[in-house]
C-alpha cells in the first residue's frame, strides 16, 4: 500500500520507539526492532519486526483481562526472549 519511501519512513518511526520495557526487556543484544507498544487498563501489547540480519521476523504479543499491567510487561518480555533465542539457535 505504501511506496518504498513511505515504508522506509514508517520503519524509521517504529525503530525510534523509546519504550523498550517489553520486547527488549530481557534481550541483552543491541538489535534493531521496529515496534509499537500499547496498553490500557487490563490490556497490554507489543508488536513489530525484529530486523535481524540473518532472519528478520514479526512478533505480536497481546494480553487482556490480566490483573497486573507490570506483570504483563514482564510476560511480554519473557515471550519475546524465548522467540529470540529460538530464532538465534536456528
N, C-alpha and C positions, 0 to 999 in steps of 0.2 A: 504494500500500500504506500509506503514511504519511498522517496527517492534515496539513492545511496548516500547523498549528502545529508538528508534528514535522518537517516538511520544512524550515521556517524554522530550527528549532533545528539540524538536521543541516547545512544550508548554513552556518550561523554557525560551527559547529565546524570545518568544512573550510576556511572563509575565514581562520581563525586559524592555519592551518598555518605553522609557524615555519621550516621547512626549505624554502628557495626557491632552492636551488642547481641546479635542473634547469629546470623550465618557465620560470621568470622570470630565469634567469641572464643572458640576452642581450637582454631586453626592457627598454628604459630607461623606458618609460612606467609610471606608477603605475596599474595596472589591478587590479580585483578578480578574484581567481581562487579558486574553491573546489576544492581538490585534495588528493590523498593520494599521498605518495611511499612507496616501499618498496624493499627490497633485501636480498639475501643474497649469499653468495659466488657470483660469476658470474651474478647476476640483479639487474636494476635496473628500476624503472619509476616513472612519474608519470602520474596520470590525474585528470581533473576537468573542471570547467566554467569557461570564460572568460566572465565576466559583462560583456561589452561592451554598452554601452547600445544601439548600433545593430545589433549582430549577435552575440548570445551563441552560443557553440559549445562542443561537447565535444571533448576530445582525450585519447587514451590512447596512451602510448608504452611498450612493454615490450621489454626486451633481455635475452637469456640466452646463456649459454655464451660470454661475451666475456672477454678476458684482463685487462682493467683497469677496475675499477669507476669510478675517477675519470674515465677517458676516456668511459665510458658516460654519466656525468652531463653532460659537455660535449656529447656527441652528442644527448642528450635536449633540452638547451638549444638547440642549433642547429636541430633539427627543430621545436621549439616556435616559435622566432623566425621560421622560414620560413613556417609556417602563419599565424602572427600577421600577418606582413607581407602575405601573400596576402589575408587577410580584410580588413585595413585598406585595401588598394588597391581592394577591391570586385571 
